[in-house]
Amino acid sequence: MLPTTLQALLLVWLGLNAVVACVYGYDKWQAKRGGRRVRERTLLWLAFLGGAAGALLGMQVSRHKTRKAAFRYGVPLCLLLQAGGAVGTWLSLR
């Protein structure tokens, strides 16, 4: 069982990534209907600030931003860096 602090961090991370996936879906919906869009810079910052898994999920599910190089390569790179940081943190706490 994980310590309470790690459980809380995991829940926050899951919540953040769920929100980020929804933001990507919302932007796709707005793109289809010609509505006001979310800036690409904002989408990338959301991925960089801990929501890379949600961004990747949102990109794949909604088929959105999958052709742009900044998203195609930047979001998976953010995910790798975040996963490495999480593993490093976990190993240092053991």
Biopython code that builds the backbone (N, CA, C, O; Angstrom):
import numpy as np
from Bio.PDB.StructureBuilder import StructureBuilder

atoms = [
    (1, "MET", "N", (0.843, -1.187, 0.000)),
    (1, "MET", "CA", (0.000, 0.000, 0.000)),
    (1, "MET", "C", (0.886, 1.248, 0.000)),
    (1, "MET", "O", (1.913, 1.300, 0.676)),
    (2, "LEU", "N", (0.469, 2.233, -0.762)),
    (2, "LEU", "CA", (1.219, 3.486, -0.832)),
    (2, "LEU", "C", (0.954, 4.351, 0.393)),
    (2, "LEU", "O", (-0.143, 4.330, 0.950)),
    (3, "PRO", "N", (1.959, 5.106, 0.807)),
    (3, "PRO", "CA", (1.722, 6.062, 1.897)),
    (3, "PRO", "C", (0.647, 7.080, 1.494)),
    (3, "PRO", "O", (0.421, 7.328, 0.309)),
    (4, "THR", "N", (0.004, 7.654, 2.487)),
    (4, "THR", "CA", (-1.101, 8.581, 2.241)),
    (4, "THR", "C", (-0.684, 9.752, 1.360)),
    (4, "THR", "O", (-1.452, 10.182, 0.499)),
    (5, "THR", "N", (0.510, 10.268, 1.563)),
    (5, "THR", "CA", (0.985, 11.398, 0.759)),
    (5, "THR", "C", (1.086, 11.017, -0.708)),
    (5, "THR", "O", (0.678, 11.783, -1.581)),
    (6, "LEU", "N", (1.627, 9.836, -0.982)),
    (6, "LEU", "CA", (1.736, 9.395, -2.369)),
    (6, "LEU", "C", (0.368, 9.118, -2.969)),
    (6, "LEU", "O", (0.149, 9.375, -4.153)),
    (7, "GLN", "N", (-0.553, 8.599, -2.172)),
    (7, "GLN", "CA", (-1.915, 8.384, -2.663)),
    (7, "GLN", "C", (-2.547, 9.711, -3.064)),
    (7, "GLN", "O", (-3.195, 9.810, -4.106)),
    (8, "ALA", "N", (-2.353, 10.727, -2.232)),
    (8, "ALA", "CA", (-2.908, 12.049, -2.530)),
    (8, "ALA", "C", (-2.287, 12.624, -3.802)),
    (8, "ALA", "O", (-2.994, 13.180, -4.642)),
    (9, "LEU", "N", (-0.974, 12.492, -3.943)),
    (9, "LEU", "CA", (-0.303, 12.982, -5.150)),
    (9, "LEU", "C", (-0.787, 12.247, -6.392)),
    (9, "LEU", "O", (-0.969, 12.854, -7.447)),
    (10, "LEU", "N", (-0.994, 10.953, -6.267)),
    (10, "LEU", "CA", (-1.493, 10.169, -7.393)),
    (10, "LEU", "C", (-2.895, 10.619, -7.792)),
    (10, "LEU", "O", (-3.195, 10.727, -8.981)),
    (11, "LEU", "N", (-3.746, 10.880, -6.823)),
    (11, "LEU", "CA", (-5.099, 11.362, -7.116)),
    (11, "LEU", "C", (-5.077, 12.737, -7.783)),
    (11, "LEU", "O", (-5.839, 12.990, -8.716)),
    (12, "VAL", "N", (-4.207, 13.617, -7.307)),
    (12, "VAL", "CA", (-4.078, 14.939, -7.923)),
    (12, "VAL", "C", (-3.593, 14.796, -9.358)),
    (12, "VAL", "O", (-4.105, 15.457, -10.261)),
    (13, "TRP", "N", (-2.608, 13.935, -9.566)),
    (13, "TRP", "CA", (-2.066, 13.711, -10.909)),
    (13, "TRP", "C", (-3.138, 13.147, -11.837)),
    (13, "TRP", "O", (-3.261, 13.586, -12.981)),
    (14, "LEU", "N", (-3.914, 12.179, -11.354)),
    (14, "LEU", "CA", (-4.987, 11.606, -12.171)),
    (14, "LEU", "C", (-6.039, 12.659, -12.508)),
    (14, "LEU", "O", (-6.519, 12.728, -13.639)),
    (15, "GLY", "N", (-6.393, 13.473, -11.522)),
    (15, "GLY", "CA", (-7.368, 14.537, -11.762)),
    (15, "GLY", "C", (-6.875, 15.552, -12.772)),
    (15, "GLY", "O", (-7.618, 15.961, -13.665)),
    (16, "LEU", "N", (-5.616, 15.960, -12.633)),
    (16, "LEU", "CA", (-5.020, 16.907, -13.571)),
    (16, "LEU", "C", (-5.054, 16.350, -14.984)),
    (16, "LEU", "O", (-5.425, 17.053, -15.924)),
    (17, "ASN", "N", (-4.670, 15.095, -15.133)),
    (17, "ASN", "CA", (-4.629, 14.499, -16.461)),
    (17, "ASN", "C", (-6.019, 14.309, -17.051)),
    (17, "ASN", "O", (-6.187, 14.400, -18.267)),
    (18, "ALA", "N", (-7.011, 14.049, -16.220)),
    (18, "ALA", "CA", (-8.393, 13.966, -16.705)),
    (18, "ALA", "C", (-8.847, 15.328, -17.230)),
    (18, "ALA", "O", (-9.489, 15.417, -18.277)),
    (19, "VAL", "N", (-8.510, 16.381, -16.496)),
    (19, "VAL", "CA", (-8.874, 17.735, -16.933)),
    (19, "VAL", "C", (-8.170, 18.078, -18.242)),
    (19, "VAL", "O", (-8.789, 18.634, -19.149)),
    (20, "VAL", "N", (-6.889, 17.754, -18.348)),
    (20, "VAL", "CA", (-6.131, 18.061, -19.562)),
    (20, "VAL", "C", (-6.712, 17.309, -20.760)),
    (20, "VAL", "O", (-6.838, 17.888, -21.839)),
    (21, "ALA", "N", (-7.064, 16.045, -20.595)),
    (21, "ALA", "CA", (-7.680, 15.285, -21.687)),
    (21, "ALA", "C", (-8.983, 15.952, -22.121)),
    (21, "ALA", "O", (-9.274, 16.031, -23.314)),
    (22, "CYS", "N", (-9.756, 16.425, -21.170)),
    (22, "CYS", "CA", (-11.016, 17.115, -21.485)),
    (22, "CYS", "C", (-10.766, 18.431, -22.216)),
    (22, "CYS", "O", (-11.531, 18.796, -23.108)),
    (23, "VAL", "N", (-9.707, 19.145, -21.849)),
    (23, "VAL", "CA", (-9.380, 20.405, -22.531)),
    (23, "VAL", "C", (-9.026, 20.134, -23.989)),
    (23, "VAL", "O", (-9.437, 20.888, -24.871)),
    (24, "TYR", "N", (-8.279, 19.081, -24.254)),
    (24, "TYR", "CA", (-7.957, 18.724, -25.635)),
    (24, "TYR", "C", (-9.230, 18.360, -26.398)),
    (24, "TYR", "O", (-9.395, 18.762, -27.550)),
    (25, "GLY", "N", (-10.120, 17.612, -25.773)),
    (25, "GLY", "CA", (-11.396, 17.275, -26.406)),
    (25, "GLY", "C", (-12.248, 18.508, -26.657)),
    (25, "GLY", "O", (-12.884, 18.625, -27.705)),
    (26, "TYR", "N", (-12.265, 19.426, -25.700)),
    (26, "TYR", "CA", (-13.009, 20.678, -25.842)),
    (26, "TYR", "C", (-12.468, 21.487, -27.012)),
    (26, "TYR", "O", (-13.241, 22.041, -27.794)),
    (27, "ASP", "N", (-11.140, 21.561, -27.138)),
    (27, "ASP", "CA", (-10.547, 22.318, -28.234)),
    (27, "ASP", "C", (-10.915, 21.700, -29.578)),
    (27, "ASP", "O", (-11.178, 22.423, -30.539)),
    (28, "LYS", "N", (-10.937, 20.392, -29.656)),
    (28, "LYS", "CA", (-11.338, 19.723, -30.895)),
    (28, "LYS", "C", (-12.798, 20.043, -31.217)),
    (28, "LYS", "O", (-13.140, 20.317, -32.368)),
    (29, "TRP", "N", (-13.648, 20.008, -30.202)),
    (29, "TRP", "CA", (-15.066, 20.314, -30.385)),
    (29, "TRP", "C", (-15.236, 21.752, -30.885)),
    (29, "TRP", "O", (-16.025, 22.013, -31.794)),
    (30, "GLN", "N", (-14.491, 22.677, -30.283)),
    (30, "GLN", "CA", (-14.560, 24.071, -30.707)),
    (30, "GLN", "C", (-14.043, 24.231, -32.140)),
    (30, "GLN", "O", (-14.573, 25.037, -32.906)),
    (31, "ALA", "N", (-13.021, 23.472, -32.496)),
    (31, "ALA", "CA", (-12.476, 23.541, -33.850)),
    (31, "ALA", "C", (-13.522, 23.092, -34.868)),
    (31, "ALA", "O", (-13.653, 23.694, -35.933)),
    (32, "LYS", "N", (-14.257, 22.046, -34.544)),
    (32, "LYS", "CA", (-15.277, 21.533, -35.467)),
    (32, "LYS", "C", (-16.417, 22.523, -35.670)),
    (32, "LYS", "O", (-16.950, 22.646, -36.773)),
    (33, "ARG", "N", (-16.788, 23.229, -34.605)),
    (33, "ARG", "CA", (-17.936, 24.129, -34.711)),
    (33, "ARG", "C", (-17.545, 25.576, -34.981)),
    (33, "ARG", "O", (-18.414, 26.445, -35.051)),
    (34, "GLY", "N", (-16.261, 25.845, -35.134)),
    (34, "GLY", "CA", (-15.806, 27.197, -35.434)),
    (34, "GLY", "C", (-15.856, 28.135, -34.248)),
    (34, "GLY", "O", (-15.939, 29.351, -34.421)),
    (35, "GLY", "N", (-15.806, 27.590, -33.053)),
    (35, "GLY", "CA", (-15.872, 28.398, -31.835)),
    (35, "GLY", "C", (-14.508, 28.876, -31.380)),
    (35, "GLY", "O", (-13.498, 28.686, -32.056)),
    (36, "ARG", "N", (-14.510, 29.498, -30.222)),
    (36, "ARG", "CA", (-13.269, 30.021, -29.649)),
    (36, "ARG", "C", (-12.387, 28.867, -29.180)),
    (36, "ARG", "O", (-12.836, 27.979, -28.456)),
    (37, "ARG", "N", (-11.125, 28.895, -29.605)),
    (37, "ARG", "CA", (-10.203, 27.795, -29.375)),
    (37, "ARG", "C", (-9.307, 28.026, -28.171)),
    (37, "ARG", "O", (-9.166, 29.149, -27.686)),
    (38, "VAL", "N", (-8.708, 26.951, -27.702)),
    (38, "VAL", "CA", (-7.678, 27.010, -26.666)),
    (38, "VAL", "C", (-6.348, 27.226, -27.383)),
    (38, "VAL", "O", (-6.059, 26.551, -28.371)),
    (39, "ARG", "N", (-5.539, 28.162, -26.892)),
    (39, "ARG", "CA", (-4.249, 28.423, -27.536)),
    (39, "ARG", "C", (-3.370, 27.180, -27.509)),
    (39, "ARG", "O", (-3.384, 26.413, -26.546)),
    (40, "GLU", "N", (-2.607, 26.994, -28.577)),
    (40, "GLU", "CA", (-1.671, 25.870, -28.625)),
    (40, "GLU", "C", (-0.663, 25.965, -27.489)),
    (40, "GLU", "O", (-0.281, 24.951, -26.904)),
    (41, "ARG", "N", (-0.240, 27.168, -27.183)),
    (41, "ARG", "CA", (0.709, 27.371, -26.087)),
    (41, "ARG", "C", (0.123, 26.849, -24.771)),
    (41, "ARG", "O", (0.829, 26.230, -23.975)),
    (42, "THR", "N", (-1.158, 27.100, -24.551)),
    (42, "THR", "CA", (-1.821, 26.632, -23.330)),
    (42, "THR", "C", (-1.880, 25.112, -23.303)),
    (42, "THR", "O", (-1.625, 24.496, -22.268)),
    (43, "LEU", "N", (-2.215, 24.507, -24.436)),
    (43, "LEU", "CA", (-2.273, 23.042, -24.502)),
    (43, "LEU", "C", (-0.908, 22.428, -24.189)),
    (43, "LEU", "O", (-0.817, 21.443, -23.457)),
    (44, "LEU", "N", (0.143, 23.015, -24.746)),
    (44, "LEU", "CA", (1.489, 22.493, -24.492)),
    (44, "LEU", "C", (1.915, 22.713, -23.041)),
    (44, "LEU", "O", (2.556, 21.844, -22.450)),
    (45, "TRP", "N", (1.571, 23.855, -22.464)),
    (45, "TRP", "CA", (1.909, 24.113, -21.057)),
    (45, "TRP", "C", (1.189, 23.141, -20.137)),
    (45, "TRP", "O", (1.766, 22.677, -19.153)),
    (46, "LEU", "N", (-0.057, 22.829, -20.445)),
    (46, "LEU", "CA", (-0.785, 21.857, -19.630)),
    (46, "LEU", "C", (-0.068, 20.508, -19.637)),
    (46, "LEU", "O", (0.029, 19.839, -18.608)),
    (47, "ALA", "N", (0.435, 20.119, -20.812)),
    (47, "ALA", "CA", (1.185, 18.867, -20.909)),
    (47, "ALA", "C", (2.484, 18.958, -20.117)),
    (47, "ALA", "O", (2.839, 18.031, -19.389)),
    (48, "PHE", "N", (3.183, 20.063, -20.258)),
    (48, "PHE", "CA", (4.476, 20.248, -19.595)),
    (48, "PHE", "C", (4.348, 20.280, -18.076)),
    (48, "PHE", "O", (5.229, 19.791, -17.369)),
    (49, "LEU", "N", (3.274, 20.845, -17.577)),
    (49, "LEU", "CA", (3.101, 21.026, -16.133)),
    (49, "LEU", "C", (2.507, 19.812, -15.429)),
    (49, "LEU", "O", (1.951, 19.936, -14.338)),
    (50, "GLY", "N", (2.619, 18.652, -16.041)),
    (50, "GLY", "CA", (2.194, 17.429, -15.363)),
    (50, "GLY", "C", (1.067, 16.690, -16.046)),
    (50, "GLY", "O", (0.693, 15.601, -15.611)),
    (51, "GLY", "N", (0.518, 17.254, -17.103)),
    (51, "GLY", "CA", (-0.627, 16.629, -17.754)),
    (51, "GLY", "C", (-0.308, 15.952, -19.070)),
    (51, "GLY", "O", (-1.176, 15.854, -19.938)),
    (52, "ALA", "N", (0.919, 15.482, -19.237)),
    (52, "ALA", "CA", (1.310, 14.889, -20.517)),
    (52, "ALA", "C", (0.531, 13.620, -20.833)),
    (52, "ALA", "O", (0.182, 13.386, -21.990)),
    (53, "ALA", "N", (0.254, 12.801, -19.835)),
    (53, "ALA", "CA", (-0.514, 11.572, -20.087)),
    (53, "ALA", "C", (-1.920, 11.919, -20.553)),
    (53, "ALA", "O", (-2.435, 11.300, -21.485)),
    (54, "GLY", "N", (-2.541, 12.894, -19.917)),
    (54, "GLY", "CA", (-3.872, 13.333, -20.324)),
    (54, "GLY", "C", (-3.860, 13.975, -21.698)),
    (54, "GLY", "O", (-4.787, 13.789, -22.486)),
    (55, "ALA", "N", (-2.802, 14.738, -21.986)),
    (55, "ALA", "CA", (-2.676, 15.363, -23.300)),
    (55, "ALA", "C", (-2.557, 14.299, -24.382)),
    (55, "ALA", "O", (-3.207, 14.387, -25.424)),
    (56, "LEU", "N", (-1.730, 13.299, -24.131)),
    (56, "LEU", "CA", (-1.564, 12.223, -25.106)),
    (56, "LEU", "C", (-2.867, 11.459, -25.303)),
    (56, "LEU", "O", (-3.234, 11.127, -26.430)),
    (57, "LEU", "N", (-3.558, 11.185, -24.214)),
    (57, "LEU", "CA", (-4.855, 10.513, -24.304)),
    (57, "LEU", "C", (-5.851, 11.374, -25.078)),
    (57, "LEU", "O", (-6.540, 10.877, -25.969)),
    (58, "GLY", "N", (-5.929, 12.655, -24.741)),
    (58, "GLY", "CA", (-6.841, 13.559, -25.433)),
    (58, "GLY", "C", (-6.526, 13.684, -26.912)),
    (58, "GLY", "O", (-7.434, 13.752, -27.741)),
    (59, "MET", "N", (-5.242, 13.715, -27.244)),
    (59, "MET", "CA", (-4.841, 13.792, -28.645)),
    (59, "MET", "C", (-5.286, 12.559, -29.414)),
    (59, "MET", "O", (-5.791, 12.672, -30.531)),
    (60, "GLN", "N", (-5.104, 11.389, -28.828)),
    (60, "GLN", "CA", (-5.431, 10.151, -29.525)),
    (60, "GLN", "C", (-6.935, 9.914, -29.623)),
    (60, "GLN", "O", (-7.439, 9.520, -30.674)),
    (61, "VAL", "N", (-7.646, 10.154, -28.529)),
    (61, "VAL", "CA", (-9.089, 9.904, -28.521)),
    (61, "VAL", "C", (-9.815, 10.863, -29.461)),
    (61, "VAL", "O", (-10.704, 10.453, -30.208)),
    (62, "SER", "N", (-9.436, 12.140, -29.424)),
    (62, "SER", "CA", (-10.134, 13.121, -30.255)),
    (62, "SER", "C", (-9.458, 13.343, -31.609)),
    (62, "SER", "O", (-9.933, 14.137, -32.421)),
    (63, "ARG", "N", (-8.362, 12.649, -31.845)),
    (63, "ARG", "CA", (-7.583, 12.821, -33.077)),
    (63, "ARG", "C", (-7.315, 14.300, -33.330)),
    (63, "ARG", "O", (-7.644, 14.846, -34.383)),
    (64, "HIS", "N", (-6.712, 14.920, -32.336)),
    (64, "HIS", "CA", (-6.502, 16.362, -32.362)),
    (64, "HIS", "C", (-5.037, 16.677, -32.103)),
    (64, "HIS", "O", (-4.436, 16.160, -31.161)),
    (65, "LYS", "N", (-4.472, 17.527, -32.943)),
    (65, "LYS", "CA", (-3.085, 17.995, -32.825)),
    (65, "LYS", "C", (-2.065, 16.874, -33.025)),
    (65, "LYS", "O", (-0.934, 16.974, -32.550)),
    (66, "THR", "N", (-2.452, 15.819, -33.716)),
    (66, "THR", "CA", (-1.549, 14.682, -33.883)),
    (66, "THR", "C", (-0.557, 14.881, -35.024)),
    (66, "THR", "O", (0.422, 14.140, -35.114)),
    (67, "ARG", "N", (-0.780, 15.849, -35.888)),
    (67, "ARG", "CA", (0.131, 16.071, -37.010)),
    (67, "ARG", "C", (1.153, 17.170, -36.752)),
    (67, "ARG", "O", (2.162, 17.258, -37.452)),
    (68, "LYS", "N", (0.902, 17.995, -35.767)),
    (68, "LYS", "CA", (1.819, 19.099, -35.475)),
    (68, "LYS", "C", (3.030, 18.577, -34.709)),
    (68, "LYS", "O", (2.889, 17.868, -33.712)),
    (69, "ALA", "N", (4.214, 18.933, -35.182)),
    (69, "ALA", "CA", (5.456, 18.404, -34.605)),
    (69, "ALA", "C", (5.605, 18.737, -33.126)),
    (69, "ALA", "O", (6.065, 17.900, -32.349)),
    (70, "ALA", "N", (5.224, 19.939, -32.729)),
    (70, "ALA", "CA", (5.365, 20.324, -31.321)),
    (70, "ALA", "C", (4.560, 19.401, -30.417)),
    (70, "ALA", "O", (4.975, 19.109, -29.295)),
    (71, "PHE", "N", (3.430, 18.950, -30.892)),
    (71, "PHE", "CA", (2.583, 18.052, -30.112)),
    (71, "PHE", "C", (3.002, 16.594, -30.309)),
    (71, "PHE", "O", (3.039, 15.812, -29.360)),
    (72, "ARG", "N", (3.313, 16.252, -31.540)),
    (72, "ARG", "CA", (3.666, 14.865, -31.863)),
    (72, "ARG", "C", (4.920, 14.399, -31.129)),
    (72, "ARG", "O", (5.015, 13.241, -30.721)),
    (73, "TYR", "N", (5.874, 15.303, -30.966)),
    (73, "TYR", "CA", (7.125, 14.941, -30.301)),
    (73, "TYR", "C", (7.244, 15.539, -28.900)),
    (73, "TYR", "O", (7.824, 14.923, -28.006)),
    (74, "GLY", "N", (6.701, 16.727, -28.715)),
    (74, "GLY", "CA", (6.833, 17.409, -27.431)),
    (74, "GLY", "C", (6.057, 16.757, -26.302)),
    (74, "GLY", "O", (6.568, 16.626, -25.190)),
    (75, "VAL", "N", (4.817, 16.343, -26.581)),
    (75, "VAL", "CA", (3.995, 15.738, -25.527)),
    (75, "VAL", "C", (4.571, 14.393, -25.072)),
    (75, "VAL", "O", (4.674, 14.167, -23.867)),
    (76, "PRO", "N", (4.953, 13.487, -25.990)),
    (76, "PRO", "CA", (5.584, 12.246, -25.509)),
    (76, "PRO", "C", (6.895, 12.492, -24.753)),
    (76, "PRO", "O", (7.204, 11.775, -23.801)),
    (77, "LEU", "N", (7.661, 13.498, -25.170)),
    (77, "LEU", "CA", (8.889, 13.834, -24.446)),
    (77, "LEU", "C", (8.563, 14.294, -23.025)),
    (77, "LEU", "O", (9.231, 13.897, -22.070)),
    (78, "CYS", "N", (7.540, 15.127, -22.893)),
    (78, "CYS", "CA", (7.107, 15.558, -21.549)),
    (78, "CYS", "C", (6.696, 14.357, -20.712)),
    (78, "CYS", "O", (7.017, 14.283, -19.526)),
    (79, "LEU", "N", (5.989, 13.420, -21.325)),
    (79, "LEU", "CA", (5.550, 12.228, -20.601)),
    (79, "LEU", "C", (6.748, 11.408, -20.125)),
    (79, "LEU", "O", (6.760, 10.927, -18.991)),
    (80, "LEU", "N", (7.746, 11.248, -20.978)),
    (80, "LEU", "CA", (8.949, 10.510, -20.579)),
    (80, "LEU", "C", (9.670, 11.205, -19.426)),
    (80, "LEU", "O", (10.105, 10.553, -18.477)),
    (81, "LEU", "N", (9.794, 12.519, -19.510)),
    (81, "LEU", "CA", (10.451, 13.267, -18.433)),
    (81, "LEU", "C", (9.662, 13.174, -17.131)),
    (81, "LEU", "O", (10.247, 13.026, -16.058)),
    (82, "GLN", "N", (8.339, 13.258, -17.223)),
    (82, "GLN", "CA", (7.507, 13.159, -16.025)),
    (82, "GLN", "C", (7.571, 11.761, -15.427)),
    (82, "GLN", "O", (7.615, 11.607, -14.207)),
    (83, "ALA", "N", (7.576, 10.745, -16.277)),
    (83, "ALA", "CA", (7.676, 9.369, -15.778)),
    (83, "ALA", "C", (9.036, 9.152, -15.116)),
    (83, "ALA", "O", (9.122, 8.522, -14.062)),
    (84, "GLY", "N", (10.092, 9.670, -15.731)),
    (84, "GLY", "CA", (11.419, 9.563, -15.126)),
    (84, "GLY", "C", (11.494, 10.263, -13.783)),
    (84, "GLY", "O", (12.090, 9.746, -12.838)),
    (85, "GLY", "N", (10.892, 11.435, -13.698)),
    (85, "GLY", "CA", (10.855, 12.159, -12.428)),
    (85, "GLY", "C", (10.069, 11.414, -11.367)),
    (85, "GLY", "O", (10.455, 11.391, -10.198)),
    (86, "ALA", "N", (8.963, 10.803, -11.776)),
    (86, "ALA", "CA", (8.140, 10.042, -10.825)),
    (86, "ALA", "C", (8.895, 8.818, -10.317)),
    (86, "ALA", "O", (8.868, 8.522, -9.123)),
    (87, "VAL", "N", (9.564, 8.110, -11.218)),
    (87, "VAL", "CA", (10.331, 6.929, -10.814)),
    (87, "VAL", "C", (11.488, 7.343, -9.906)),
    (87, "VAL", "O", (11.745, 6.695, -8.891)),
    (88, "GLY", "N", (12.181, 8.414, -10.268)),
    (88, "GLY", "CA", (13.276, 8.897, -9.432)),
    (88, "GLY", "C", (12.811, 9.295, -8.043)),
    (88, "GLY", "O", (13.478, 9.000, -7.051)),
    (89, "THR", "N", (11.672, 9.961, -7.970)),
    (89, "THR", "CA", (11.115, 10.350, -6.671)),
    (89, "THR", "C", (10.736, 9.128, -5.858)),
    (89, "THR", "O", (11.027, 9.050, -4.665)),
    (90, "TRP", "N", (10.089, 8.181, -6.502)),
    (90, "TRP", "CA", (9.664, 6.958, -5.810)),
    (90, "TRP", "C", (10.873, 6.193, -5.272)),
    (90, "TRP", "O", (10.855, 5.710, -4.139)),
    (91, "LEU", "N", (11.926, 6.085, -6.093)),
    (91, "LEU", "CA", (13.126, 5.371, -5.655)),
    (91, "LEU", "C", (13.825, 6.091, -4.502)),
    (91, "LEU", "O", (14.388, 5.445, -3.617)),
    (92, "SER", "N", (13.792, 7.406, -4.509)),
    (92, "SER", "CA", (14.450, 8.141, -3.425)),
    (92, "SER", "C", (13.668, 8.051, -2.113)),
    (92, "SER", "O", (14.243, 8.237, -1.040)),
    (93, "LEU", "N", (12.381, 7.770, -2.185)),
    (93, "LEU", "CA", (11.558, 7.663, -0.980)),
    (93, "LEU", "C", (11.554, 6.261, -0.378)),
    (93, "LEU", "O", (11.092, 6.073, 0.747)),
    (94, "ARG", "N", (12.057, 5.292, -1.104)),
    (94, "ARG", "CA", (12.051, 3.901, -0.622)),
    (94, "ARG", "C", (13.030, 3.681, 0.475)),
    (94, "ARG", "O", (13.145, 2.567, 0.986)),
]
sb = StructureBuilder()
sb.init_structure("model")
sb.init_model(0)
sb.init_chain("A")
sb.init_seg("    ")
for serial, (resi, resn, name, xyz) in enumerate(atoms, 1):
    if name == "N":
        sb.init_residue(resn, " ", resi, " ")
    sb.init_atom(name, np.array(xyz, "f"), 0.0, 1.0, " ", f" {name:<3s}", serial, name[0])
structure = sb.get_structure()
